[in-house]
Amino acid sequence: MSVLCTRCGRRPAQYFRAVSGERLCLRCLFQSVERKVLETIRRERLIVPGDYVAVAVSGGKDSLVLLHILGSFKERGLLRNVKMEAFTVNEGHPYSCFYRMSRRDYVRELAARFGIEYNVYHFKDFFGVTALELSERLAKAGHEVHMCTIDGVLRRRLMNVVGRRRGWTKIATAHNLDDEAQTVLMNVLMGNLSRFAYYGVYEDAEEKDLIPRIKPMKYIREEEVALYAYYHGIPLMELECPYVVANPRYDLKFTLAEWEREMPSVKYNLVSFGEKLARALRSRPAAELKRCRYCGAASAREVCRVCELFEKAGLLEAYLAKVSQVLSS
């Protein structure tokens, strides 16, 4: 005899949610995922009337599920007077070119289904070089910089500048519970207290005038996102980015999975801890805002991380000229 769903009591249970002890049918599971996302948006006022929300789409399951859920909320009138745009950033290395860009047509169709505009923004157009070209120039100059660092630093700058020009008020990213737990744990292990001051609001503590980043799926487990994607016909990732294996976060993913077997709430506890610490740190007087002496962007240092990368690569003047050209166009 099959076990019935804990919530509806009618359909057979097909999923066990260890943290709550619930056995759920797929319909109740997916309803609970959408309800949790909507509750997070409303409780934390992540999206309010008048917002222009840009949804960052990498082409992976998480970002596609986020676009699907936010689009369905918009279609059902749950997000009133909210403008949306979906966008993808092409960093210009083999993974982004051959995997991410291969999803463009699907993303465009998904966005169009909900009446959402979709655009692709390229590193090459904005910085004058791709991530791969910058990495090669840095290596020739004797600086080994992880591709994830190059992608992250430059992507934030591109999104902020493009967003300011287009009028975005929020950038929605598809970070799930697993991602957020990894972030908190990594910052604790590395002693990055300053990062927590902007945790949950901005992606980088250094750039304090970024367009706010919202994470509507931060309380949804990755496993549940994958199930939602599969049963809603959303394509799952067939290839994993080759650069992620050398990223310190990669090992934390498996460490947390081991801990979760003994303590089902460990990921929720870590995210809750990060948010409490962030609130405590933000209650203190804000540090004086500094500006990069080259480009004028907000920075905790004399030279921002973007200009630092281009300076090390011997491309600073070319980069500044390219940015000036882009901003004046």
MIPALO-435889 format. One record per residue (C-alpha): residue number from 1; y, x, z. Coordinates in steps of 0.001 Angstrom, whole numbers, m for minus. Example, Ala and Ser with C-alpha at 12.3 -4.5 7.8 and 13.67 -1.06 7.14 Angstrom:
2
pos;y;x;z
1;m4500;12300;7800
2;m1060;13670;7140
END
This chain:
329
pos;y;x;z
1;0;0;0
2;3341;1446;m1058
3;6197;1940;1406
4;9186;m308;763
5;12757;903;455
6;14480;1209;3843
7;17671;m407;2539
8;16679;m3285;279
9;13176;m3867;1694
10;12017;m5158;m1697
11;11319;m2272;m4054
12;8897;634;m3503
13;10480;3723;m1975
14;10614;6705;m4361
15;12835;9150;m2508
16;12875;10447;1064
17;16277;11393;2482
18;15332;13726;5323
19;18742;13900;7003
20;18756;10131;7686
21;15010;9446;7647
22;15475;6798;4938
23;12959;6094;2195
24;14870;4771;m800
25;14123;3168;m4121
26;16012;4719;m7015
27;18450;1822;m7301
28;19477;2104;m3647
29;19615;5890;m3914
30;22022;5780;m6854
31;24111;3047;m5242
32;24387;5145;m2090
33;25488;8186;m4127
34;28245;6208;m5855
35;29271;4546;m2591
36;29525;7907;m827
37;31705;9308;m3617
38;33990;6257;m3507
39;34182;6366;311
40;35117;10065;168
41;37865;9376;m2376
42;39331;6506;m338
43;38964;7989;3157
44;40500;11323;2211
45;42923;9825;m333
46;41657;12213;m2979
47;42830;9880;m5752
48;45709;7443;m5306
49;47610;5120;m7676
50;49867;7119;m9979
51;47621;10191;m10074
52;46825;12038;m13285
53;43346;13423;m12592
54;41861;16174;m14739
55;38063;16314;m14485
56;36697;19838;m14952
57;33535;19659;m17093
58;31349;22746;m17432
59;28577;20956;m19283
60;26156;21202;m16365
61;24610;18207;m14641
62;27057;18131;m11717
63;30236;17942;m13785
64;28684;15437;m16203
65;27630;13212;m13287
66;31141;13476;m11828
67;32679;12416;m15146
68;30186;9548;m15421
69;30869;8280;m11889
70;34666;8581;m12058
71;34636;7007;m15513
72;32570;4085;m14237
73;34941;3636;m11283
74;37849;3531;m13727
75;36018;1054;m15967
76;35197;m1198;m12997
77;38791;m1208;m11756
78;38020;771;m8597
79;40628;3409;m9484
80;43729;1445;m10432
81;46766;2958;m12127
82;45046;6335;m12456
83;45193;8400;m15645
84;42282;10738;m16412
85;41575;13642;m18692
86;38316;15573;m19025
87;38526;19224;m19967
88;36341;22272;m20490
89;37371;25911;m20231
90;35787;28308;m22719
91;35922;31734;m21070
92;34580;33461;m24165
93;31334;35121;m23138
94;27841;34337;m24494
95;27016;31752;m21808
96;30187;29704;m22265
97;30108;29984;m26066
98;26458;29153;m26697
99;25703;26828;m23780
100;28907;25226;m22597
101;30368;24697;m26062
102;27092;23219;m27290
103;27763;20245;m24994
104;31195;19452;m26463
105;30054;16516;m28581
106;28129;14940;m25697
107;31058;15360;m23295
108;33453;13908;m25867
109;31196;10868;m26330
110;30786;10395;m22580
111;34545;10607;m22004
112;35254;8253;m24916
113;32854;5703;m23427
114;35277;5314;m20538
115;38476;5749;m22562
116;39128;9271;m21223
117;40782;12005;m23290
118;38819;15248;m23658
119;40204;18725;m24411
120;38885;22292;m24552
121;41072;25208;m23421
122;40233;28790;m24419
123;40844;32063;m22566
124;41530;33694;m25925
125;44387;31317;m26689
126;46003;31729;m23278
127;45316;35341;m22256
128;44890;36953;m25659
129;41378;38139;m24708
130;38067;36564;m23804
131;36383;37159;m20442
132;33871;39426;m22154
133;36594;41494;m23844
134;38451;41896;m20548
135;35222;42890;m18790
136;34549;45556;m21405
137;38081;46957;m21128
138;37789;47080;m17336
139;34443;48885;m17580
140;35884;51473;m19985
141;38711;52073;m17506
142;36156;52682;m14745
143;36427;49306;m13003
144;33221;47295;m12620
145;34257;43691;m11972
146;31674;40890;m11756
147;31984;38375;m14587
148;32101;35508;m12060
149;35216;37094;m10537
150;36911;37423;m13925
151;35986;33849;m14844
152;37137;32416;m11520
153;40457;34273;m11265
154;41517;33587;m14853
155;40188;30028;m14935
156;42304;29068;m11922
157;45414;30483;m13556
158;44738;28730;m16860
159;44065;25374;m15189
160;47201;25603;m13088
161;49520;26479;m15977
162;47978;23948;m18362
163;47965;21329;m15618
164;51642;21845;m14790
165;52541;21431;m18449
166;50425;18292;m18875
167;51443;16706;m15592
168;48105;16784;m13772
169;48420;15862;m10104
170;44778;16584;m9178
171;41924;18617;m10640
172;38511;17130;m9828
173;35649;19603;m9636
174;31943;18816;m9301
175;31159;20884;m6203
176;28272;19238;m4368
177;27095;19563;m769
178;24980;22625;m1536
179;27926;24394;m3192
180;30216;23659;m267
181;27687;24767;2356
182;27230;28051;470
183;31000;28575;383
184;31406;28024;4109
185;28475;30257;5024
186;29588;33044;2676
187;33130;33042;4068
188;31756;33169;7626
189;29430;36068;6803
190;32237;37984;5077
191;34800;37220;7782
192;37168;35524;5310
193;39116;33470;7844
194;42138;33183;5539
195;40025;31348;2963
196;39468;28472;5391
197;43182;27695;5618
198;42932;26174;2142
199;39296;25090;2198
200;38884;21608;782
201;42379;21592;m737
202;42652;24683;m2904
203;40007;26949;m4390
204;41797;30176;m3571
205;43808;31021;m457
206;45834;33522;m2434
207;47431;31081;m4831
208;49084;28570;m2551
209;50973;26556;m5164
210;47942;25539;m7196
211;47468;21957;m8291
212;45288;20422;m5543
213;41556;20545;m6279
214;39557;17551;m5154
215;35790;17469;m4690
216;34587;13844;m4684
217;30892;14868;m4614
218;31113;17347;m1754
219;28818;15243;457
220;26135;14664;m2217
221;23071;16920;m2181
222;22339;18763;m5422
223;18854;17254;m5528
224;20350;13751;m5549
225;22836;14712;m8266
226;19935;15949;m10415
227;18004;12696;m9927
228;21100;10652;m10749
229;21598;12666;m13938
230;17973;12410;m15070
231;17671;8654;m14628
232;21079;7992;m16208
233;20205;9929;m19349
234;22554;12805;m18556
235;21165;16115;m19888
236;20072;18649;m17304
237;20827;22347;m17572
238;18200;24137;m19638
239;19609;27626;m19109
240;21069;29249;m16020
241;24128;31420;m16395
242;22815;35032;m16450
243;25766;36260;m14395
244;24986;34047;m11399
245;21917;36075;m10361
246;24131;38990;m9269
247;26473;36662;m7376
248;26048;36780;m3541
249;25998;32966;m3495
250;22715;32971;m5411
251;20679;34246;m2455
252;22445;31886;m26
253;21163;28942;m2067
254;17562;29818;m1192
255;18418;30771;2395
256;19945;27351;3002
257;16945;25661;1417
258;14688;27410;3955
259;16932;26441;6865
260;17101;22844;5672
261;13346;22454;6092
262;13729;22969;9833
263;17220;21467;10213
264;17839;18721;7596
265;21509;18402;8571
266;22384;22109;8236
267;24385;21715;5008
268;26345;18774;6355
269;27003;20708;9565
270;28351;23713;7660
271;30690;21600;5535
272;31900;19729;8625
273;32541;23050;10390
274;34525;24342;7413
275;36703;21240;7324
276;37371;21299;11075
277;38317;24982;10935
278;40558;24334;7917
279;42425;21562;9752
280;42936;23811;12765
281;44283;26659;10649
282;46559;24410;8607
283;48158;23096;11798
284;49691;26541;12332
285;53029;27507;10704
286;52496;28363;7040
287;52835;31972;5984
288;55822;32893;3853
289;55111;32404;160
290;55271;35558;m1947
291;55525;35978;m5715
292;53784;38426;m8024
293;56301;41030;m9167
294;54933;40881;m12704
295;54348;37219;m13550
296;55999;35390;m10632
297;52901;33439;m9619
298;52269;32729;m5949
299;50313;35534;m4324
300;49505;36942;m916
301;50087;40404;m2384
302;52751;42167;m4400
303;50611;41868;m7532
304;48475;38746;m8095
305;44788;39070;m8899
306;45258;38059;m12540
307;47880;40719;m13221
308;45814;43221;m11213
309;42844;42711;m13564
310;44954;43107;m16685
311;46757;46108;m15232
312;43443;47848;m14497
313;42306;47072;m18040
314;45512;48496;m19511
315;46424;45101;m20955
316;49210;43959;m18618
317;52064;44100;m21125
318;49990;42330;m23787
319;48959;39647;m21281
320;52523;38993;m20082
321;53748;38790;m23685
322;50955;36326;m24551
323;51682;34114;m21547
324;55397;34112;m22369
325;54553;33054;m25908
326;52233;30272;m24708
327;54757;28913;m22208
328;57563;28870;m24750
329;55506;27144;m27444
END
